[in-house]
Amino acid sequence: MANDAPSEKKTVRVTIFNQSYALVTTGSEADVEELAHRVDELMNNIARGTNVDASRIAVLACMHLADELRAAETKHRTLSRLLEESLAE
């Protein structure tokens, strides 16, 4: 029954691309910090050596992460199909 209880909301302060954000999570604060760090690194890597504004850098970072997600979803579907085929034999 403990799983039915609402999760406690926590505010996590992170910095992404030199901007501070207060993010609310019901999950792990460390996970939020890790994700923010990953996004910050990605945006800084994209910005390195360019004069592009922050909103364009954010869009490029989102496109990069969307591509990674699509690749992971494709791999997941392939592995799930292989597992189902293996179990059917």
BALOBA-1460 file (C-alpha; in Angstrom, 3 decimals):
// residues 89
<rec num="1" residu="m" x="0.000" y="0.000" z="0.000"/>
<rec num="2" residu="a" x="3.013" y="2.288" z="0.456"/>
<rec num="3" residu="n" x="3.334" y="2.496" z="-3.334"/>
<rec num="4" residu="d" x="-0.067" y="4.242" z="-3.473"/>
<rec num="5" residu="a" x="1.216" y="7.204" z="-1.461"/>
<rec num="6" residu="p" x="2.113" y="10.271" z="-3.504"/>
<rec num="7" residu="s" x="5.836" y="10.805" z="-3.906"/>
<rec num="8" residu="e" x="7.392" y="13.727" z="-2.117"/>
<rec num="9" residu="k" x="8.264" y="16.624" z="-4.395"/>
<rec num="10" residu="k" x="11.753" y="18.055" z="-4.022"/>
<rec num="11" residu="t" x="13.323" y="21.102" z="-5.596"/>
<rec num="12" residu="v" x="16.756" y="20.614" z="-7.111"/>
<rec num="13" residu="r" x="18.868" y="23.600" z="-8.149"/>
<rec num="14" residu="v" x="21.013" y="23.013" z="-11.227"/>
<rec num="15" residu="t" x="23.024" y="25.124" z="-13.647"/>
<rec num="16" residu="i" x="22.780" y="24.495" z="-17.371"/>
<rec num="17" residu="f" x="24.706" y="26.637" z="-19.831"/>
<rec num="18" residu="n" x="25.385" y="29.295" z="-17.185"/>
<rec num="19" residu="q" x="21.695" y="29.559" z="-16.246"/>
<rec num="20" residu="s" x="20.334" y="28.480" z="-12.875"/>
<rec num="21" residu="y" x="17.145" y="26.404" z="-12.734"/>
<rec num="22" residu="a" x="15.011" y="25.159" z="-9.855"/>
<rec num="23" residu="l" x="13.582" y="21.824" z="-10.989"/>
<rec num="24" residu="v" x="10.888" y="19.921" z="-9.117"/>
<rec num="25" residu="t" x="11.166" y="16.146" z="-9.001"/>
<rec num="26" residu="t" x="9.581" y="13.217" z="-7.236"/>
<rec num="27" residu="g" x="12.556" y="11.094" z="-8.180"/>
<rec num="28" residu="s" x="16.184" y="11.056" z="-7.232"/>
<rec num="29" residu="e" x="17.843" y="14.442" z="-6.805"/>
<rec num="30" residu="a" x="21.135" y="12.874" z="-7.918"/>
<rec num="31" residu="d" x="19.506" y="11.692" z="-11.165"/>
<rec num="32" residu="v" x="18.268" y="15.213" z="-11.926"/>
<rec num="33" residu="e" x="21.713" y="16.648" z="-11.196"/>
<rec num="34" residu="e" x="23.350" y="14.028" z="-13.436"/>
<rec num="35" residu="l" x="20.969" y="14.765" z="-16.313"/>
<rec num="36" residu="a" x="21.498" y="18.510" z="-15.925"/>
<rec num="37" residu="h" x="25.247" y="17.977" z="-15.984"/>
<rec num="38" residu="r" x="24.950" y="15.923" z="-19.168"/>
<rec num="39" residu="v" x="22.852" y="18.611" z="-20.871"/>
<rec num="40" residu="d" x="25.263" y="21.324" z="-19.682"/>
<rec num="41" residu="e" x="28.256" y="19.432" z="-21.094"/>
<rec num="42" residu="l" x="26.482" y="18.810" z="-24.390"/>
<rec num="43" residu="m" x="25.479" y="22.452" z="-24.798"/>
<rec num="44" residu="n" x="28.985" y="23.656" z="-23.932"/>
<rec num="45" residu="n" x="30.501" y="21.214" z="-26.435"/>
<rec num="46" residu="i" x="28.140" y="22.436" z="-29.156"/>
<rec num="47" residu="a" x="28.897" y="26.072" z="-28.312"/>
<rec num="48" residu="r" x="32.669" y="25.612" z="-28.280"/>
<rec num="49" residu="g" x="34.221" y="27.709" z="-31.014"/>
<rec num="50" residu="t" x="30.935" y="29.196" z="-32.253"/>
<rec num="51" residu="n" x="29.043" y="32.424" z="-31.811"/>
<rec num="52" residu="v" x="25.585" y="30.822" z="-31.867"/>
<rec num="53" residu="d" x="22.941" y="32.042" z="-29.418"/>
<rec num="54" residu="a" x="21.765" y="29.900" z="-26.505"/>
<rec num="55" residu="s" x="18.352" y="29.051" z="-27.958"/>
<rec num="56" residu="r" x="19.922" y="27.596" z="-31.113"/>
<rec num="57" residu="i" x="22.409" y="25.645" z="-29.024"/>
<rec num="58" residu="a" x="19.508" y="24.299" z="-26.940"/>
<rec num="59" residu="v" x="17.670" y="23.182" z="-30.094"/>
<rec num="60" residu="l" x="20.800" y="21.436" z="-31.400"/>
<rec num="61" residu="a" x="21.244" y="19.718" z="-28.019"/>
<rec num="62" residu="c" x="17.603" y="18.580" z="-28.102"/>
<rec num="63" residu="m" x="18.054" y="17.205" z="-31.609"/>
<rec num="64" residu="h" x="21.158" y="15.314" z="-30.500"/>
<rec num="65" residu="l" x="19.347" y="13.832" z="-27.490"/>
<rec num="66" residu="a" x="16.281" y="12.995" z="-29.613"/>
<rec num="67" residu="d" x="18.546" y="11.115" z="-32.018"/>
<rec num="68" residu="e" x="20.083" y="9.185" z="-29.107"/>
<rec num="69" residu="l" x="16.592" y="8.353" z="-27.816"/>
<rec num="70" residu="r" x="15.448" y="7.128" z="-31.230"/>
<rec num="71" residu="a" x="18.514" y="4.892" z="-31.512"/>
<rec num="72" residu="a" x="17.881" y="3.475" z="-28.023"/>
<rec num="73" residu="e" x="14.206" y="2.849" z="-28.830"/>
<rec num="74" residu="t" x="15.137" y="1.051" z="-32.053"/>
<rec num="75" residu="k" x="17.654" y="-1.102" z="-30.201"/>
<rec num="76" residu="h" x="15.061" y="-1.858" z="-27.502"/>
<rec num="77" residu="r" x="12.470" y="-2.922" z="-30.091"/>
<rec num="78" residu="t" x="15.023" y="-5.156" z="-31.824"/>
<rec num="79" residu="l" x="16.126" y="-6.785" z="-28.567"/>
<rec num="80" residu="s" x="12.505" y="-7.256" z="-27.444"/>
<rec num="81" residu="r" x="11.632" y="-8.923" z="-30.755"/>
<rec num="82" residu="l" x="14.682" y="-11.196" z="-30.520"/>
<rec num="83" residu="l" x="13.763" y="-12.145" z="-26.955"/>
<rec num="84" residu="e" x="10.161" y="-12.917" z="-27.929"/>
<rec num="85" residu="e" x="11.378" y="-15.053" z="-30.834"/>
<rec num="86" residu="s" x="13.816" y="-16.859" z="-28.563"/>
<rec num="87" residu="l" x="11.132" y="-17.590" z="-25.980"/>
<rec num="88" residu="a" x="8.712" y="-18.807" z="-28.674"/>
<rec num="89" residu="e" x="11.138" y="-21.516" z="-29.817"/>
